[in-house]
Amino acid sequence: MLLYDYYRSSACYRVRIALNLKSVAHRSEVVSLIDGAQKEPAYRGKNPQGLVPALDTGEGPLLTQSLAIIDWLDARFPEPRLLPADPAARALALAQAMVIGMDIHPIDNLRVLQYLKHQLHVGDDERDDWYRHWIIEGLAALEAMAGEGPYLGGDAPNIADTFLVPQMYNARRFATPLGDFPKLVAIDATAQQHPAFVAAHPDRVKPAE
């Protein structure tokens, strides 16, 4: 399998975690968001939305959108399950993932931050305040939704954990205060000891300069 990837993209980070949890062999091709490679015709010809990640499974159309990719992986490689079989548990896991994937990430995405800076001429400090505001609002809700752990998925990580850990990484990059989220901090710390999460970390997959 070929993953169109960028090391610091939280959406790519989610998919790397899922691939690792399921021990699915894959290789990565870098699509540099900073250099604008996602906008080039060669990449848009593969993914018209011009975003990462995208996964070439070799079995059909190119897969896009991290949630859809992880759902496909769960159907194609059922163990370990990332989406619970029980309908109520599945709904909770998806709701937790969507707090990040639908409520925080879309308005804190790189293209949004670049629009704030270059088109709306928002200063760096104000832009960073924007970023932290939406992280804090989302994490506050997710903290209230979290159980007793050690993962959001309970005894083992599920799809919600693949979304949480990259968001915690981004929160720290932007110096977001996390003191009000002890459950999430503890879950993140547990995940950081799991080999699948360790191997997916941006510091581990960052291309050599």
SEKENU-294227 format. One record per residue: residue number from 1; residue in one letter; x, y, z of N, C-alpha, C in turn. Coordinates in nm, 3 decimals, always signed. Example, Ala and Ser with C-alpha at 12.3 -4.5 7.8 and 13.67 -1.06 7.14 Angstrom:
<sites>
{1, a, {+1.319, -0.569, +0.780}, {+1.230, -0.450, +0.780}, {+1.320, -0.330, +0.780}},
{2, s, {+1.285, -0.225, +0.708}, {+1.367, -0.106, +0.714}, {+1.290, +0.003, +0.787}},
</sites>
This chain:
<sites>
{1, m, {+0.085, -0.119, +0.000}, {+0.000, +0.000, +0.000}, {+0.088, +0.124, +0.000}},
{2, l, {+0.038, +0.227, -0.062}, {+0.111, +0.353, -0.070}, {+0.029, +0.462, -0.003}},
{3, l, {+0.089, +0.525, +0.098}, {+0.025, +0.636, +0.169}, {+0.085, +0.767, +0.123}},
{4, y, {+0.002, +0.853, +0.068}, {+0.044, +0.990, +0.039}, {+0.036, +1.066, +0.170}},
{5, d, {+0.151, +1.114, +0.215}, {+0.170, +1.146, +0.356}, {+0.245, +1.278, +0.371}},
{6, y, {+0.220, +1.345, +0.481}, {+0.305, +1.456, +0.525}, {+0.323, +1.440, +0.674}},
{7, y, {+0.445, +1.444, +0.719}, {+0.478, +1.402, +0.855}, {+0.402, +1.478, +0.962}},
{8, r, {+0.377, +1.606, +0.941}, {+0.315, +1.687, +1.046}, {+0.165, +1.705, +1.027}},
{9, s, {+0.108, +1.646, +0.925}, {-0.037, +1.648, +0.907}, {-0.101, +1.557, +1.010}},
{10, s, {-0.192, +1.613, +1.089}, {-0.257, +1.530, +1.192}, {-0.345, +1.423, +1.128}},
{11, a, {-0.404, +1.454, +1.012}, {-0.487, +1.354, +0.945}, {-0.403, +1.236, +0.897}},
{12, c, {-0.284, +1.265, +0.845}, {-0.192, +1.157, +0.806}, {-0.146, +1.079, +0.928}},
{13, y, {-0.116, +1.149, +1.034}, {-0.072, +1.088, +1.160}, {-0.176, +0.985, +1.206}},
{14, r, {-0.305, +1.020, +1.197}, {-0.411, +0.925, +1.235}, {-0.402, +0.796, +1.155}},
{15, v, {-0.386, +0.812, +1.024}, {-0.384, +0.694, +0.937}, {-0.258, +0.612, +0.962}},
{16, r, {-0.145, +0.677, +0.985}, {-0.023, +0.601, +1.018}, {-0.044, +0.517, +1.144}},
{17, i, {-0.108, +0.575, +1.245}, {-0.136, +0.500, +1.368}, {-0.223, +0.379, +1.336}},
{18, a, {-0.330, +0.400, +1.259}, {-0.421, +0.290, +1.227}, {-0.350, +0.180, +1.149}},
{19, l, {-0.270, +0.217, +1.051}, {-0.194, +0.118, +0.975}, {-0.102, +0.038, +1.067}},
{20, n, {-0.038, +0.108, +1.159}, {+0.053, +0.040, +1.252}, {-0.021, -0.050, +1.349}},
{21, l, {-0.134, -0.004, +1.400}, {-0.212, -0.087, +1.493}, {-0.253, -0.219, +1.427}},
{22, k, {-0.280, -0.211, +1.298}, {-0.324, -0.330, +1.226}, {-0.209, -0.404, +1.157}},
{23, s, {-0.086, -0.355, +1.177}, {+0.033, -0.419, +1.119}, {+0.021, -0.434, +0.968}},
{24, v, {-0.031, -0.331, +0.903}, {-0.047, -0.332, +0.758}, {+0.079, -0.272, +0.695}},
{25, a, {+0.147, -0.351, +0.615}, {+0.268, -0.304, +0.548}, {+0.233, -0.194, +0.448}},
{26, h, {+0.312, -0.088, +0.448}, {+0.287, +0.022, +0.357}, {+0.415, +0.103, +0.341}},
{27, r, {+0.416, +0.182, +0.237}, {+0.524, +0.280, +0.221}, {+0.460, +0.417, +0.203}},
{28, s, {+0.539, +0.519, +0.224}, {+0.487, +0.655, +0.217}, {+0.554, +0.733, +0.105}},
{29, e, {+0.475, +0.819, +0.043}, {+0.527, +0.917, -0.052}, {+0.494, +1.055, +0.004}},
{30, v, {+0.597, +1.136, +0.021}, {+0.580, +1.267, +0.084}, {+0.509, +1.363, -0.011}},
{31, v, {+0.407, +1.428, +0.043}, {+0.339, +1.538, -0.026}, {+0.358, +1.659, +0.064}},
{32, s, {+0.454, +1.743, +0.031}, {+0.491, +1.852, +0.121}, {+0.386, +1.963, +0.119}},
{33, l, {+0.314, +1.976, +0.230}, {+0.212, +2.080, +0.239}, {+0.275, +2.219, +0.242}},
{34, i, {+0.390, +2.230, +0.305}, {+0.457, +2.359, +0.315}, {+0.501, +2.407, +0.177}},
{35, d, {+0.544, +2.313, +0.093}, {+0.588, +2.349, -0.042}, {+0.473, +2.358, -0.141}},
{36, g, {+0.352, +2.325, -0.098}, {+0.236, +2.333, -0.185}, {+0.221, +2.218, -0.282}},
{37, a, {+0.287, +2.105, -0.253}, {+0.282, +1.991, -0.346}, {+0.140, +1.937, -0.361}},
{38, q, {+0.056, +1.955, -0.259}, {-0.082, +1.905, -0.265}, {-0.166, +1.980, -0.369}},
{39, k, {-0.117, +2.096, -0.412}, {-0.191, +2.176, -0.510}, {-0.145, +2.151, -0.653}},
{40, e, {-0.037, +2.077, -0.669}, {+0.018, +2.053, -0.802}, {-0.076, +1.964, -0.884}},
{41, p, {-0.082, +1.988, -1.015}, {-0.172, +1.908, -1.100}, {-0.148, +1.758, -1.090}},
{42, a, {-0.024, +1.717, -1.073}, {+0.006, +1.574, -1.067}, {-0.063, +1.509, -0.947}},
{43, y, {-0.065, +1.581, -0.834}, {-0.131, +1.524, -0.716}, {-0.282, +1.542, -0.724}},
{44, r, {-0.327, +1.657, -0.771}, {-0.472, +1.679, -0.784}, {-0.535, +1.581, -0.884}},
{45, g, {-0.456, +1.534, -0.978}, {-0.506, +1.433, -1.068}, {-0.539, +1.303, -0.997}},
{46, k, {-0.471, +1.280, -0.885}, {-0.499, +1.162, -0.803}, {-0.609, +1.192, -0.702}},
{47, n, {-0.598, +1.306, -0.636}, {-0.693, +1.345, -0.532}, {-0.743, +1.486, -0.563}},
{48, p, {-0.858, +1.500, -0.626}, {-0.907, +1.631, -0.669}, {-0.920, +1.733, -0.556}},
{49, q, {-0.937, +1.685, -0.432}, {-0.951, +1.779, -0.321}, {-0.817, +1.842, -0.285}},
{50, g, {-0.708, +1.780, -0.325}, {-0.576, +1.836, -0.298}, {-0.540, +1.836, -0.151}},
{51, l, {-0.576, +1.729, -0.082}, {-0.545, +1.716, +0.060}, {-0.474, +1.583, +0.086}},
{52, v, {-0.413, +1.573, +0.201}, {-0.359, +1.446, +0.247}, {-0.433, +1.409, +0.376}},
{53, p, {-0.438, +1.279, +0.407}, {-0.376, +1.166, +0.340}, {-0.460, +1.116, +0.223}},
{54, a, {-0.394, +1.029, +0.145}, {-0.464, +0.947, +0.046}, {-0.394, +0.812, +0.049}},
{55, l, {-0.471, +0.707, +0.029}, {-0.415, +0.572, +0.038}, {-0.447, +0.494, -0.089}},
{56, d, {-0.341, +0.451, -0.156}, {-0.353, +0.363, -0.271}, {-0.342, +0.221, -0.220}},
{57, t, {-0.453, +0.151, -0.217}, {-0.456, +0.016, -0.160}, {-0.417, -0.091, -0.261}},
{58, g, {-0.412, -0.053, -0.389}, {-0.387, -0.152, -0.492}, {-0.507, -0.239, -0.521}},
{59, e, {-0.621, -0.207, -0.460}, {-0.741, -0.291, -0.474}, {-0.860, -0.216, -0.532}},
{60, g, {-0.840, -0.091, -0.566}, {-0.954, -0.015, -0.615}, {-0.920, +0.133, -0.619}},
{61, p, {-1.021, +0.220, -0.612}, {-0.996, +0.364, -0.620}, {-0.910, +0.414, -0.504}},
{62, l, {-0.839, +0.524, -0.528}, {-0.762, +0.589, -0.423}, {-0.855, +0.631, -0.311}},
{63, l, {-0.818, +0.601, -0.188}, {-0.900, +0.638, -0.073}, {-0.852, +0.772, -0.018}},
{64, t, {-0.948, +0.857, +0.018}, {-0.916, +0.987, +0.077}, {-0.997, +1.007, +0.204}},
{65, q, {-0.960, +1.108, +0.280}, {-1.022, +1.144, +0.408}, {-0.987, +1.040, +0.515}},
{66, s, {-0.923, +1.087, +0.621}, {-0.869, +0.995, +0.723}, {-0.977, +0.907, +0.784}},
{67, l, {-1.095, +0.962, +0.813}, {-1.201, +0.882, +0.873}, {-1.244, +0.769, +0.779}},
{68, a, {-1.259, +0.802, +0.651}, {-1.299, +0.701, +0.554}, {-1.190, +0.595, +0.536}},
{69, i, {-1.064, +0.638, +0.537}, {-0.954, +0.544, +0.523}, {-0.950, +0.448, +0.642}},
{70, i, {-0.964, +0.500, +0.763}, {-0.960, +0.414, +0.881}, {-1.080, +0.320, +0.882}},
{71, d, {-1.195, +0.368, +0.839}, {-1.312, +0.281, +0.829}, {-1.286, +0.167, +0.730}},
{72, w, {-1.225, +0.198, +0.616}, {-1.191, +0.094, +0.518}, {-1.092, -0.006, +0.578}},
{73, l, {-0.989, +0.045, +0.647}, {-0.891, -0.044, +0.708}, {-0.958, -0.138, +0.808}},
{74, d, {-1.056, -0.086, +0.882}, {-1.123, -0.168, +0.981}, {-1.206, -0.278, +0.916}},
{75, a, {-1.264, -0.247, +0.800}, {-1.341, -0.348, +0.728}, {-1.250, -0.449, +0.659}},
{76, r, {-1.138, -0.401, +0.607}, {-1.048, -0.489, +0.530}, {-0.958, -0.572, +0.621}},
{77, f, {-0.919, -0.514, +0.734}, {-0.831, -0.581, +0.831}, {-0.898, -0.572, +0.968}},
{78, p, {-0.989, -0.663, +0.998}, {-1.078, -0.646, +1.114}, {-1.010, -0.644, +1.251}},
{79, e, {-0.891, -0.699, +1.262}, {-0.828, -0.705, +1.394}, {-0.698, -0.625, +1.397}},
{80, p, {-0.677, -0.552, +1.507}, {-0.773, -0.524, +1.615}, {-0.878, -0.422, +1.568}},
{81, r, {-0.997, -0.435, +1.622}, {-1.106, -0.346, +1.583}, {-1.079, -0.205, +1.631}},
{82, l, {-1.099, -0.109, +1.543}, {-1.091, +0.032, +1.581}, {-1.229, +0.094, +1.593}},
{83, l, {-1.327, +0.034, +1.526}, {-1.467, +0.076, +1.539}, {-1.542, -0.037, +1.608}},
{84, p, {-1.591, -0.014, +1.728}, {-1.656, -0.122, +1.804}, {-1.775, -0.182, +1.729}},
{85, a, {-1.798, -0.310, +1.753}, {-1.912, -0.378, +1.690}, {-2.044, -0.336, +1.753}},
{86, d, {-2.045, -0.314, +1.883}, {-2.167, -0.272, +1.951}, {-2.211, -0.135, +1.901}},
{87, p, {-2.336, -0.118, +1.859}, {-2.378, +0.009, +1.799}, {-2.358, +0.130, +1.889}},
{88, a, {-2.390, +0.116, +2.018}, {-2.375, +0.230, +2.108}, {-2.228, +0.266, +2.126}},
{89, a, {-2.143, +0.164, +2.142}, {-2.000, +0.189, +2.159}, {-1.940, +0.248, +2.031}},
{90, r, {-1.988, +0.199, +1.917}, {-1.942, +0.253, +1.788}, {-1.978, +0.401, +1.775}},
{91, a, {-2.102, +0.434, +1.811}, {-2.147, +0.573, +1.803}, {-2.064, +0.663, +1.894}},
{92, l, {-2.032, +0.615, +2.014}, {-1.950, +0.694, +2.106}, {-1.810, +0.715, +2.050}},
{93, a, {-1.749, +0.609, +1.998}, {-1.614, +0.620, +1.943}, {-1.611, +0.720, +1.827}},
{94, l, {-1.710, +0.712, +1.740}, {-1.715, +0.805, +1.627}, {-1.741, +0.947, +1.675}},
{95, a, {-1.828, +0.963, +1.773}, {-1.855, +1.098, +1.825}, {-1.729, +1.159, +1.886}},
{96, q, {-1.653, +1.079, +1.960}, {-1.528, +1.129, +2.018}, {-1.429, +1.166, +1.908}},
{97, a, {-1.417, +1.081, +1.807}, {-1.327, +1.112, +1.697}, {-1.370, +1.239, +1.625}},
{98, m, {-1.501, +1.257, +1.609}, {-1.551, +1.371, +1.533}, {-1.539, +1.503, +1.608}},
{99, v, {-1.531, +1.497, +1.741}, {-1.503, +1.621, +1.815}, {-1.374, +1.683, +1.760}},
{100, i, {-1.279, +1.597, +1.730}, {-1.152, +1.645, +1.673}, {-1.163, +1.660, +1.522}},
{101, g, {-1.209, +1.554, +1.455}, {-1.205, +1.552, +1.310}, {-1.302, +1.646, +1.243}},
{102, m, {-1.412, +1.678, +1.308}, {-1.513, +1.765, +1.247}, {-1.522, +1.903, +1.312}},
{103, d, {-1.488, +1.913, +1.440}, {-1.508, +2.039, +1.511}, {-1.379, +2.119, +1.532}},
{104, i, {-1.269, +2.051, +1.563}, {-1.142, +2.123, +1.586}, {-1.063, +2.135, +1.456}},
{105, h, {-1.037, +2.023, +1.393}, {-0.941, +2.019, +1.283}, {-0.978, +2.107, +1.163}},
{106, p, {-1.103, +2.107, +1.116}, {-1.131, +2.184, +0.994}, {-1.105, +2.333, +1.007}},
{107, i, {-1.122, +2.390, +1.126}, {-1.100, +2.535, +1.140}, {-0.962, +2.568, +1.195}},
{108, d, {-0.881, +2.465, +1.221}, {-0.742, +2.486, +1.262}, {-0.645, +2.428, +1.160}},
{109, n, {-0.697, +2.392, +1.043}, {-0.616, +2.330, +0.940}, {-0.517, +2.431, +0.882}},
{110, l, {-0.410, +2.380, +0.821}, {-0.307, +2.467, +0.765}, {-0.365, +2.565, +0.665}},
{111, r, {-0.455, +2.521, +0.578}, {-0.507, +2.611, +0.475}, {-0.592, +2.721, +0.537}},
{112, v, {-0.658, +2.693, +0.650}, {-0.733, +2.797, +0.721}, {-0.638, +2.897, +0.784}},
{113, l, {-0.533, +2.847, +0.849}, {-0.436, +2.936, +0.911}, {-0.367, +3.023, +0.807}},
{114, q, {-0.337, +2.966, +0.690}, {-0.274, +3.045, +0.585}, {-0.370, +3.151, +0.531}},
{115, y, {-0.499, +3.116, +0.523}, {-0.598, +3.215, +0.477}, {-0.610, +3.329, +0.577}},
{116, l, {-0.612, +3.294, +0.705}, {-0.618, +3.398, +0.808}, {-0.500, +3.495, +0.795}},
{117, k, {-0.383, +3.437, +0.769}, {-0.261, +3.519, +0.764}, {-0.250, +3.599, +0.635}},
{118, h, {-0.269, +3.533, +0.522}, {-0.235, +3.596, +0.394}, {-0.352, +3.672, +0.330}},
{119, q, {-0.474, +3.623, +0.348}, {-0.588, +3.692, +0.288}, {-0.655, +3.789, +0.385}},
{120, l, {-0.666, +3.749, +0.511}, {-0.731, +3.836, +0.609}, {-0.633, +3.917, +0.692}},
{121, h, {-0.504, +3.892, +0.672}, {-0.397, +3.969, +0.735}, {-0.404, +3.966, +0.888}},
{122, v, {-0.439, +3.850, +0.940}, {-0.441, +3.829, +1.084}, {-0.297, +3.808, +1.130}},
{123, g, {-0.257, +3.874, +1.239}, {-0.121, +3.862, +1.289}, {-0.095, +3.723, +1.348}},
{124, d, {+0.033, +3.691, +1.362}, {+0.069, +3.558, +1.411}, {+0.014, +3.531, +1.550}},
{125, d, {+0.021, +3.629, +1.639}, {-0.029, +3.608, +1.775}, {-0.179, +3.583, +1.776}},
{126, e, {-0.251, +3.661, +1.698}, {-0.397, +3.644, +1.691}, {-0.433, +3.510, +1.625}},
{127, r, {-0.356, +3.473, +1.523}, {-0.380, +3.344, +1.457}, {-0.359, +3.229, +1.554}},
{128, d, {-0.252, +3.237, +1.634}, {-0.226, +3.132, +1.732}, {-0.333, +3.129, +1.841}},
{129, d, {-0.383, +3.246, +1.878}, {-0.493, +3.251, +1.975}, {-0.617, +3.180, +1.918}},
{130, w, {-0.645, +3.205, +1.791}, {-0.755, +3.136, +1.722}, {-0.736, +2.985, +1.733}},
{131, y, {-0.618, +2.938, +1.700}, {-0.588, +2.795, +1.701}, {-0.613, +2.735, +1.839}},
{132, r, {-0.557, +2.800, +1.941}, {-0.571, +2.747, +2.078}, {-0.716, +2.751, +2.125}},
{133, h, {-0.789, +2.855, +2.088}, {-0.928, +2.868, +2.133}, {-1.009, +2.746, +2.092}},
{134, w, {-0.998, +2.705, +1.965}, {-1.079, +2.594, +1.917}, {-1.031, +2.460, +1.969}},
{135, i, {-0.901, +2.448, +1.992}, {-0.851, +2.326, +2.056}, {-0.909, +2.313, +2.196}},
{136, i, {-0.899, +2.420, +2.273}, {-0.946, +2.415, +2.412}, {-1.096, +2.386, +2.418}},
{137, e, {-1.173, +2.449, +2.330}, {-1.317, +2.425, +2.332}, {-1.349, +2.278, +2.301}},
{138, g, {-1.281, +2.222, +2.203}, {-1.305, +2.083, +2.167}, {-1.256, +1.986, +2.272}},
{139, l, {-1.136, +2.010, +2.325}, {-1.081, +1.919, +2.426}, {-1.163, +1.922, +2.554}},
{140, a, {-1.222, +2.035, +2.586}, {-1.306, +2.042, +2.705}, {-1.425, +1.947, +2.692}},
{141, a, {-1.484, +1.943, +2.574}, {-1.595, +1.850, +2.550}, {-1.546, +1.705, +2.554}},
{142, l, {-1.431, +1.680, +2.494}, {-1.380, +1.544, +2.488}, {-1.338, +1.494, +2.626}},
{143, e, {-1.286, +1.582, +2.709}, {-1.252, +1.544, +2.847}, {-1.376, +1.496, +2.920}},
{144, a, {-1.488, +1.564, +2.900}, {-1.612, +1.524, +2.965}, {-1.665, +1.392, +2.910}},
{145, m, {-1.631, +1.361, +2.786}, {-1.678, +1.238, +2.722}, {-1.588, +1.118, +2.751}},
{146, a, {-1.471, +1.143, +2.805}, {-1.373, +1.036, +2.826}, {-1.413, +0.949, +2.945}},
{147, g, {-1.385, +0.819, +2.932}, {-1.406, +0.727, +3.044}, {-1.285, +0.722, +3.133}},
{148, e, {-1.265, +0.608, +3.197}, {-1.155, +0.595, +3.292}, {-1.028, +0.540, +3.229}},
{149, g, {-1.032, +0.517, +3.098}, {-0.910, +0.477, +3.030}, {-0.878, +0.330, +3.044}},
{150, p, {-0.754, +0.293, +3.015}, {-0.640, +0.382, +2.990}, {-0.642, +0.452, +2.855}},
{151, y, {-0.733, +0.411, +2.765}, {-0.748, +0.477, +2.635}, {-0.890, +0.532, +2.624}},
{152, l, {-0.910, +0.619, +2.526}, {-1.048, +0.658, +2.497}, {-1.130, +0.535, +2.459}},
{153, g, {-1.066, +0.438, +2.397}, {-1.133, +0.314, +2.360}, {-1.147, +0.215, +2.474}},
{154, g, {-1.105, +0.253, +2.593}, {-1.114, +0.162, +2.709}, {-0.982, +0.092, +2.732}},
{155, d, {-0.986, -0.040, +2.731}, {-0.865, -0.117, +2.758}, {-0.768, -0.119, +2.640}},
{156, a, {-0.817, -0.088, +2.520}, {-0.734, -0.088, +2.401}, {-0.768, +0.034, +2.316}},
{157, p, {-0.675, +0.084, +2.238}, {-0.704, +0.202, +2.157}, {-0.807, +0.173, +2.049}},
{158, n, {-0.889, +0.273, +2.020}, {-0.981, +0.262, +1.908}, {-0.968, +0.385, +1.820}},
{159, i, {-1.063, +0.406, +1.730}, {-1.052, +0.515, +1.634}, {-1.039, +0.651, +1.703}},
{160, a, {-1.104, +0.669, +1.817}, {-1.097, +0.797, +1.887}, {-0.954, +0.828, +1.931}},
{161, d, {-0.879, +0.726, +1.970}, {-0.740, +0.747, +2.010}, {-0.651, +0.785, +1.893}},
{162, t, {-0.683, +0.732, +1.773}, {-0.604, +0.771, +1.656}, {-0.624, +0.919, +1.622}},
{163, f, {-0.737, +0.975, +1.663}, {-0.763, +1.117, +1.642}, {-0.706, +1.201, +1.757}},
{164, l, {-0.715, +1.149, +1.879}, {-0.672, +1.228, +1.995}, {-0.523, +1.255, +1.994}},
{165, v, {-0.442, +1.154, +1.974}, {-0.297, +1.169, +1.991}, {-0.239, +1.274, +1.895}},
{166, p, {-0.274, +1.274, +1.766}, {-0.225, +1.382, +1.681}, {-0.272, +1.521, +1.725}},
{167, q, {-0.395, +1.529, +1.778}, {-0.444, +1.660, +1.823}, {-0.367, +1.708, +1.945}},
{168, m, {-0.331, +1.617, +2.033}, {-0.250, +1.655, +2.149}, {-0.111, +1.702, +2.105}},
{169, y, {-0.058, +1.638, +2.004}, {+0.071, +1.682, +1.947}, {+0.059, +1.825, +1.896}},
{170, n, {-0.048, +1.853, +1.821}, {-0.068, +1.988, +1.769}, {-0.090, +2.088, +1.882}},
{171, a, {-0.164, +2.048, +1.983}, {-0.188, +2.138, +2.096}, {-0.057, +2.183, +2.159}},
{172, r, {+0.033, +2.089, +2.176}, {+0.162, +2.123, +2.238}, {+0.248, +2.208, +2.145}},
{173, r, {+0.238, +2.183, +2.014}, {+0.313, +2.265, +1.918}, {+0.276, +2.412, +1.931}},
{174, f, {+0.149, +2.438, +1.961}, {+0.102, +2.575, +1.971}, {+0.087, +2.621, +2.117}},
{175, a, {+0.159, +2.551, +2.206}, {+0.165, +2.591, +2.348}, {+0.027, +2.606, +2.409}},
{176, t, {-0.062, +2.513, +2.378}, {-0.197, +2.514, +2.435}, {-0.193, +2.461, +2.577}},
{177, p, {-0.246, +2.532, +2.674}, {-0.247, +2.481, +2.811}, {-0.339, +2.359, +2.823}},
{178, l, {-0.289, +2.253, +2.884}, {-0.362, +2.126, +2.892}, {-0.397, +2.086, +3.034}},
{179, g, {-0.376, +2.177, +3.129}, {-0.400, +2.143, +3.269}, {-0.543, +2.108, +3.302}},
{180, d, {-0.637, +2.154, +3.222}, {-0.779, +2.125, +3.249}, {-0.824, +1.992, +3.189}},
{181, f, {-0.731, +1.917, +3.130}, {-0.768, +1.794, +3.061}, {-0.686, +1.675, +3.111}},
{182, p, {-0.694, +1.644, +3.241}, {-0.608, +1.539, +3.295}, {-0.635, +1.401, +3.236}},
{183, k, {-0.760, +1.369, +3.204}, {-0.789, +1.239, +3.144}, {-0.723, +1.227, +3.006}},
{184, l, {-0.735, +1.332, +2.928}, {-0.678, +1.328, +2.793}, {-0.526, +1.324, +2.797}},
{185, v, {-0.468, +1.398, +2.890}, {-0.321, +1.396, +2.905}, {-0.275, +1.256, +2.944}},
{186, a, {-0.348, +1.191, +3.034}, {-0.311, +1.056, +3.078}, {-0.328, +0.955, +2.964}},
{187, i, {-0.435, +0.967, +2.888}, {-0.457, +0.877, +2.774}, {-0.347, +0.895, +2.671}},
{188, d, {-0.313, +1.019, +2.643}, {-0.206, +1.048, +2.548}, {-0.073, +0.989, +2.596}},
{189, a, {-0.045, +1.002, +2.724}, {+0.080, +0.948, +2.779}, {+0.085, +0.796, +2.765}},
{190, t, {-0.029, +0.731, +2.788}, {-0.035, +0.586, +2.770}, {-0.009, +0.549, +2.625}},
{191, a, {-0.074, +0.620, +2.533}, {-0.057, +0.591, +2.391}, {+0.087, +0.612, +2.346}},
{192, q, {+0.155, +0.708, +2.406}, {+0.293, +0.736, +2.366}, {+0.388, +0.621, +2.399}},
{193, q, {+0.341, +0.525, +2.478}, {+0.422, +0.406, +2.509}, {+0.388, +0.289, +2.418}},
{194, h, {+0.286, +0.303, +2.335}, {+0.241, +0.195, +2.247}, {+0.323, +0.198, +2.118}},
{195, p, {+0.382, +0.087, +2.077}, {+0.468, +0.088, +1.958}, {+0.403, +0.143, +1.832}},
{196, a, {+0.274, +0.120, +1.814}, {+0.207, +0.169, +1.693}, {+0.201, +0.322, +1.690}},
{197, f, {+0.182, +0.382, +1.805}, {+0.178, +0.528, +1.815}, {+0.319, +0.585, +1.806}},
{198, v, {+0.413, +0.519, +1.870}, {+0.553, +0.565, +1.867}, {+0.604, +0.571, +1.724}},
{199, a, {+0.580, +0.464, +1.648}, {+0.631, +0.456, +1.511}, {+0.566, +0.558, +1.418}},
{200, a, {+0.445, +0.603, +1.452}, {+0.373, +0.698, +1.367}, {+0.405, +0.843, +1.400}},
{201, h, {+0.478, +0.867, +1.508}, {+0.504, +1.005, +1.554}, {+0.575, +1.086, +1.446}},
{202, p, {+0.539, +1.212, +1.429}, {+0.604, +1.295, +1.326}, {+0.757, +1.297, +1.335}},
{203, d, {+0.811, +1.294, +1.455}, {+0.957, +1.295, +1.468}, {+1.020, +1.169, +1.409}},
{204, r, {+0.944, +1.060, +1.405}, {+0.994, +0.932, +1.353}, {+0.986, +0.925, +1.201}},
{205, v, {+0.893, +0.998, +1.142}, {+0.871, +0.987, +0.997}, {+0.911, +1.113, +0.920}},
{206, k, {+0.961, +1.212, +0.990}, {+1.003, +1.336, +0.925}, {+1.112, +1.309, +0.822}},
{207, p, {+1.093, +1.355, +0.699}, {+1.197, +1.333, +0.596}, {+1.329, +1.399, +0.635}},
{208, a, {+1.438, +1.337, +0.596}, {+1.570, +1.395, +0.620}, {+1.585, +1.524, +0.538}},
{209, e, {+1.644, +1.623, +0.599}, {+1.662, +1.751, +0.529}, {+1.792, +1.751, +0.450}},
</sites>
